[in-house]
Amino acid sequence: MTDGALSDAAIAAMSADERRELILRLERPLGELVSASALARLRRIRLVLMVGATIGLIPWIVYLAITLPDKYVAHNWTVTWVGFDILLLLFLATTAVLGLLRRQLLILTAFTSGILLICDAWFDVMTAAPADRWLSLLTGGLGELPLAIVLITGALRILRLTATRLYVLDPGMPLWRIPLLP
């Protein structure tokens, strides 16, 4: 061993705060990965895009609410629904494979699968004929939405456990308070 090296026993004897401080001191500086100016520029561009899209969506929603007809004959109906269900199938299958392999990328696919299930339930119910609506409500309420909740909350729990384990997050700190890289 060299002078100043910490043994496993010394690290194990540290408090959580001391280990967190050590990790912060040892982590690779972000400046080695991306220049600070490029990172700041990309962040500004993305924020402008998100704020612009958010603001632009408000009048679009109002316009649609006023101008869209209550009924509309949809073209490519089969391709739309089959395509959406294939996308959902791919995300669910990928989530299952990543879960079996115990990979962190599971967080993204599980969260996305959950959101797709919510969208599927919404459009199933909203586009169903009145006579079929009860079946859409039943499959959405007993199948799609509970599975979506399991997938989304599971993804968030894995993210929280990973962040806590890596000492990025204090125990008890809400997940939404995890900061992005500086």
N, C-alpha and C positions, 0 to 999 in steps of 0.2 A: 504494500500500500504506500501511497505517496502522502506527504504532509498535506493536511487540510482535507483529505478525502473522508467522506462520511461512510461509516459502516451501516449495514442494514439495521443493526441494533440501535445505532444513534438516530437513524431516520424513524424507526418504529417508536422511539422514546419521545419524539417531537410531538407537540400539540398540533391540532388540525391547522391552526393559524400559522404555525411555524412551517409546516409542510407546504401550505398554500404559498407562503412567501418564497420558499425555496423553489417551488415549481415556477413561479413567476420570474425569478432570477435566472433560471436555467432554460426557459423556453426560448426557442429560436426567435430572434427579433423579426417583426413583420417586415422591416426595411430590407432584410435579406431576400425576402420572397417577392415583394412588389414595392416599387418606389412610392414614397408617401404622396408625391404630387399626382401620380397616376391613380392611386387609390382614392384620393380626395376628388379628383375629376370624375371618376366613374361613379362615386357615391352621389355627387351633385347631379349628374346626368340621370341616374336612376331615380333620385328623389323628385326631380323636375318631371320626369315621365309619370311617376306614380301620382303625384299631386295633380298634374294636368289631366291624366286619365280619370281620376276621381271627380274632379270638377266638371270635366266634359261629359261624364256619364249622367250627371244630374239632369241637364236639359234633355238629353237623349231619352231618359226614362219618362220624363214628362211628355215628350213628343210621342213616344210609343203608347203611353196610356191614353192619350187623346185620339190618336189616329188609327191604331190597330183595330181591325174588325173583331167581333166576338168569335166568329167562325171563319175558318180559312181552309181551303183545300191544299194540303201539303203535297209537294212533289218529292219523289225519292224517299218516301216514307219507310219502305222496307230497308233500303240501304242505310238510312239514317239510324234506325233502331238497331239493326244487326251490327253496323259499324260501331255504335256506342257500346253495345254489349260485348263485342270482341275486344274493344279497348279495356273495358271493365274486367273481362276474363284475363287479359294479359297482365293487368296490374295485380289482380288477386293471385294469379299463379306465381308471378314474380315475388310477391310478398310471401307466399308460402315457401318458395325455394330459399329466399333470403332468410326466412325464419328458421328453416331446417339447417341452413349453413351458419346461422348465428352471425349475420353480417349487419353492420350499422346502417347500411343503405336501406334496410328494412324500414327505418323511420320514414323515409320519403315515400316509399311505395305503399306502406300501410296508411299513411295520412291521405295520400292521393286516392287510394281505393275507397276509403271512407267517404271522401268528398264526392267521388263518382257515384257511390251508392245513394247518397242523399239526393244528388241530382236525378238519378234514375227514379227514385221514389217520387220525387216532386213531379217530374214529367209524366210518369205513369198515372198518377192521380189526376193531374190537371188536363191530360189529353184523353182520359178514358170517357167513353160514352156513359151517360147516366146509369144505364143498366149494368155496366161493368165496373163502376167506380168502387163498389163495396169490395170487389176482389183486389183492386189496386190498393185500397186502404189497408186491407188485411195483409197482403204480401209486403207492403211497405212498412206497416206498423209492427209486424211480427218477424219479418225477415231482414229487409234492407236496412232500416234505421237501427235496430239493435246491433247488427253486424258493423254498421258504420261507427256506432259509439264505441264498440270494442276496439276497432282498428284505430280510430283517432285517439282515444284515451290511452291505448297501449303504446302508440307511437310517442305521445307526449310523456308517458311514464319512462320509456326507454331513454328519451332525450334528457329528462330530468335526472335519472339515475346515472347516466353517463357523465353529465355535467357535475353532479355531486361527487361522483367517484374521482373525477379528475381535479377536484378542488376548485373548479371554476365557480361553483355555486355553494353558498353556505347552506347547511341543513336548515330547512324551513323557509328559505327564500323562494318566492313565487317564480315559476319558470319564465314568465314574461319579463322578468327583471334581468335576465342574463344579457350582458352587453355583447354587442358585436365587437370584432377586433377594433383596436383603436385607430 
